[in-house]
Structure formats: structure tokens, C-alpha cells
Amino acid sequence: QVQLVESGGGLVQAGGSPRLSCVAFGSIFSINDMGWYRQAPGKQRELVATITSGGRTNYAYSVKGRFTISRDNAKNTVYLQMNSLKPEDTAVYYCNADITGARLAYWGQGTQVTVSS
């Protein structure tokens, strides 16, 4: 079994720079793509950023230039550095990981990020 545990969310002022972390626990040989998604109230879950095992990154247009995704493969951990936060970044942020050999990707439980203006 694999479990993803996120941390780092909370209430942040506009312009703030929190960092989210997500650690994958369990029987893991290797992890392919990892990513962050978010879901705001009344909206569908959307991609924020992804990163391959080799470090290639992809960002949603709305966060490009403000957020940075990174990972530590030795620690099975992915990070999301968020800068210049805006109230519209308020959402539950979910970690996602494509574990080698698993039929489906795994999701974390989500961490709330609330940006006050």
C-alpha cells in the first residue's frame, strides 16, 4: 500500500510564499510523474504543476512564473513553492503520484490553502 501525505497549507496573506510538501510512504520501487492539483469551491479539480522523475516540469498558465515544483527522489517527496499568492489561489491542493507498477495513480488527502486579501 502507498500513502501520500501533504503538509504546508494554511491561511496565508496575499503575496505570501508558502511551500507545500508531499511524501509518499509504503512499498515503492520508484515513482514516475508527480504533481500538484487543486480544487476551489464549486470548481473542478485542475492541474497546477507536474514533474517527471527526470525533473521536467509543466505548469498551468495561471501559476507559471509564480509557483515552482521540485522533487527529491531519494525521499519520495514532491514540493510546491508558491510565491506571490493571490486570493484566487485559494483551494484544496492535492498531491498525485504515478507509482511504478501501480494500476492507478495515488492521491493525497489534500491540504487547504486560503489566501486572504
Secondary structure in CASP SS format (residue, H / E / C, confidence):
PFRMAT SS
TARGET T0000
AUTHOR 0000-0000-0000
METHOD secondary structure of the structure
MODEL  1
Q C 1.00
V E 1.00
Q E 1.00
L E 1.00
V E 1.00
E E 1.00
S E 1.00
G C 1.00
G C 1.00
G E 1.00
L E 1.00
V E 1.00
Q E 1.00
A C 1.00
G C 1.00
G C 1.00
S C 1.00
P C 1.00
R E 1.00
L E 1.00
S E 1.00
C E 1.00
V E 1.00
A E 1.00
F E 1.00
G E 1.00
S C 1.00
I C 1.00
F C 1.00
S C 1.00
I E 1.00
N E 1.00
D E 1.00
M E 1.00
G E 1.00
W E 1.00
Y E 1.00
R E 1.00
Q E 1.00
A C 1.00
P C 1.00
G C 1.00
K C 1.00
Q C 1.00
R C 1.00
E E 1.00
L E 1.00
V E 1.00
A E 1.00
T E 1.00
I E 1.00
T C 1.00
S C 1.00
G C 1.00
G C 1.00
R C 1.00
T E 1.00
N E 1.00
Y E 1.00
A C 1.00
Y C 1.00
S C 1.00
V C 1.00
K C 1.00
G C 1.00
R C 1.00
F E 1.00
T E 1.00
I E 1.00
S E 1.00
R E 1.00
D E 1.00
N H 1.00
A H 1.00
K H 1.00
N C 1.00
T E 1.00
V E 1.00
Y E 1.00
L E 1.00
Q E 1.00
M E 1.00
N C 1.00
S C 1.00
L C 1.00
K C 1.00
P H 1.00
E H 1.00
D H 1.00
T C 1.00
A E 1.00
V E 1.00
Y E 1.00
Y E 1.00
C E 1.00
N E 1.00
A E 1.00
D E 1.00
I E 1.00
T C 1.00
G C 1.00
A C 1.00
R C 1.00
L C 1.00
A C 1.00
Y E 1.00
W E 1.00
G C 1.00
Q C 1.00
G C 1.00
T E 1.00
Q E 1.00
V E 1.00
T E 1.00
V E 1.00
S E 1.00
S C 1.00
END
